[in-house]
Amino acid sequence: MNIVGIALHVCGLWILSSLDASGKLLVMAGVPVLMVSWFRYVGHVMLMAIFVLPRRGRSLFRTQSLPRQLQRGVLMIATTLLFFHVLSLVPLAEGTAMNFMAPLLVMVLAPWLLGERPRWHRLAGVLLGFIGMLIVVRPGGQLSTEGAIWGAITAATFALFQISTRRVAGDDPLTSNFYGGLLGAIVLTALLPFFWRTLDLSPWQWALLLSTGLTGFVGHWLQITAYSKTSATLLAPFNYLQIVSATTLGWLVFGQLPGATTAAGMALICLAGLAVVLIELWQQQRRRRAGAAS
């Protein structure tokens, strides 16, 4: 088990939750989803061009598979647009919780698409986390049908994006980060004349809009680095920890304090991830003792 990869993954989730909260605030302020996404990707590419490209030069473009990088970029754009749309329909915590169907799909698809051997305790961790997600979302509750449908579509797209990230793990993380941002900036700039509008925002809202490029860049770089160090199936249960960051930001920013039922679901999600860690550590120690004995 790679503790560094897990730590990078969890840090990336917190940063991406702040990006989601920013996007929800901006959409609530009347900024179109496509415009939020355009600022997010253009800012991402500008940061790469200023801080990374001068040091890396042409090596930043070097990839083992350009088609796979382009595939990942398309899924990254789709995930961003879909999730910002979901957040315009449902609260931050519930929208994030619905996205937790993605790790279950990754677990199901990874043996065929990634060639990773499934392990029973990782599958159990994902299933327990999924049950916790259902408790948080509470199907048949207050969520709109439209929001739930788009949430399921987003989760499926996010699962494919996670798998595509793992498939380019052989490339430098900064290369993958650059291609994703560049493709998003190019596609959305081409569409810019169709959705551009003059924005009447306060200074802090402009600052928030411009910050989306930074949080997107840092969050995805951490995620890519984590997948380059650790298998997708091991990281899958830890995706559920994003409900903690999403609920915390939902409370601090939107005043949405989780109730007892939501807290129970969050606890189950966190315990599922912790159980996977403990089993991995136990198995690792057992293998070391067996190796020392032989």
N, C-alpha and C positions, 0 to 999 in steps of 0.2 A: 504494500500500500504506500502511496506517495502522499505524505502529509502536506508537502509544499503545493502540490497540484490541487489538493482539496482546499487549502487555505486561499490560494489564488482564485479558485472557483467561487468560493463564498464571498470574498471581497468584491469580485466582479458582479455578483448578484445584487449586493447592496448598492453599488454605484448605478447599475442598470435600473434598480427600483427608484432611485432619485431621478433618473431620466424619465421613467414612466410618470412619476408624480409631476414633473415639470410639464410633460406633454399634456397631461390631463388638465392642469391649471391653464395652460395656453389655449387648449380647445374650448374650455369653459369660458375663456375671455373672448372667444369669437374667432380665433385664428384657425383657418382650415387645416385639416389633418395633413394634407399634402404640403402645405407651406411649413408646418412644423418639421416634417420629415426632410424637406429641402434644406432648411437651415441646419438641421442635425447632420446631414451628410456633407454639405459644403463646408461646414465648420470642421468636420472630421478630416476631410482632405486637406484643408488649409493647414491644420496642425501637423499633419504628416509631412506636407511639403516644407514647412518651416523648420521643424525639429528633427525629422528623420531622413528625408530625402538627401539633404546636403552631406550627411554622414555615411549613408548607405550607397548613394549613387545608383548605378544600374542594377546592383545586386538586389535592390528592393523589388525589382520586377521579376526576379528569377524564381520560377515555380516549376515543380515537377509535373504539374498538370494544369494548364490554363483553362481547359473546359470545366474542370472541377472547381476552380476558383470562381469562374463566371457563374456556375450553378449555385455555389454558395452565396454569391453576391445577390443573385435574383431572389433566393429564399430569404436573405437578410432584409431586402427591401420589402418583400411581401409580408414578412413577420412584423416589421415596424409599422407599416400602414394598417395592417389588420388589428394589431394590438392597440394602437392609438384610437382606432375606430371603436373597439370594444370598450375602452376606457371612457369614451364619450357617452356610453350607454349604461355602464354599471360602475359601482364604487371600485376604488383601487384594489382593496384587499380581495374582493370577490372576483374581479377581473384577473388578478394574478393567480388566484387559486384555481380558476378554470384552466389556466395555462399549464397546471401541473398534471394534466392528462398527458402532456408531452413526454415526460420521463418514462411513463408506462409504455408508450408507443416505441420509444427508443429501446427499451428493454426487449420488447417483442421483436423488433426489426433488426437489432444489432447482430444477432448470430448469422443472419442471411446477408445483410448489407456490409457489415464490418468484419465478419469472420471471428467475432469474439465469443468465447465459450460462456454460456450462461451459468450462473451459480445460484443455488437455491436461496441463500440468505440475501443476496442482492435483489432477487425477484420478490422475496417476502418483504423486504424493506420498501420497495416501490409500491407493492400492493397495499401495505399498511398506510403509506403516505397518500395513496389514492383514496383510501377510505377516509382519511383525515380531510382530504380535499372535499369529498362529498359532504362531510359534516359541516365544513366551513361554508360551502356554497348552498347547501340545503335545497336540492332540486324540488321544485314545486313551491318554493318560498316566494320571496319578494322580487327576485330577478326577472327582468323582462324576457319573454321568449326570444325576441330578436337578439338581445344581448347574449343569451345562452347559446344560440345557434352560431353566432359569429365567434363566440368564445371557443366552441368546439373546433371550428374551422381554423382558428388561430393556433390552437394547440397542435393540430395535425401538421400545420405548416412549420411550427416551431420545432417539432420532433424531427422533421426532415432537415431543417437547418442545423440542428445539433449533430445529426449524422453526417451531414456534408462538412461540418467543421472538423469532425474526427477524420474524415477522409483526406483532408488537406493538412493533417497534423505533421506531415513530413516537411512542409515548407516552414520557413522562418515565420513566427507569429506576426511580426510586423508586416511581412509580405501579405499574409492573408488579411490582416487588418486594413492594409492599404487598398487591396483589390476590392474588398467589400465596400469601403467608403467611396472609392473612385467610381465604381459602377453605379452606386446609388446616386451620386452627384450628377453623373452624366444622364442617367435615365430621367431623373426628376427635373433637371435643367431643361431637357428637351420638352417636357410637359409643362414647364413653368408658364408659358403664355396662356394656358387653358385654365389655370387655377389661381393666378396671381391676383391679389387685391391689396389696396392701400391699407396699412394697419394703423390703428389709433391706439397705441399702447403706452403705458406709463414707463418711466425709465427702468424700474425694477423688472417689468415684464419683458422689455427688450433685453435686459441682462440675462433673464431666464431663458429667453429664446436663443440667444447667442451661446449660452452655456451648454445647450444640448449637444453641440459638436464635441465639446470636451468630455462630457460624461459618456457619450456614446463611444468615443475613441478609447478612453481608458477602460471602460467596462468590457468592451469586446476584446481588447488586447489581453486583459486578464483571463477571459474565458478561453481564448485561443491557446494561450500559454498553458492553462490548466489541462486542456485536452491533449496537448502535445506531451504532457508528463504522465497522464493518468487515463485509464480506459473509460470509455463513455458509460459503460454499465456501472462502474464503481461511482462515478460522479452523479449518476442519475438520481439516487435518493437525496443527495445534498441540494438538488434544485428546489426541493420542498422548503428549505430554509428561507427561501425568498418570501414566503408568506409572512415571516417575522418582520422583515424589512418593509414589506408593502403595508402591513397592518400598522406598524410603528409610524410610517410616514403618513398613512391615511388618517391616523389619529392626530399627529402633530400639525399637518397641513390642512386637512379637511374636517377635523373635529369628529371623526368617525371612530368611536371607541368600540372595540369588539365586545360582544356579549359573552355570556358564559358558554354557550354552545360553540361559538366561533373559537373561543380560547381552548376548549376541549379538542377541537379539530387541529388547532395549531400544535397543541402538546403532542398529539398522536403523530403528527408529521415530524416534529423534532425528534421524538423518541425512536421513530423508524430509522432516521438517519444515524442516530447515535448507536442503535443496535448493530447496524451494518459495520460501523467503525470498530466496535468492540469485537465482533466476530472476526473481522479482518486481522486485527491485532493478535487475537488468540491463535488464528491459523498461522500467522507469520511466525509467532514464537514457537509453535509446535513444529513447524518445518525446520527452524533453526536448531531446535533440540534434537530432531531426528538426524539432521546433517552432522551435528557434533558427535552424536552417538555412533554414526557410521564411520 
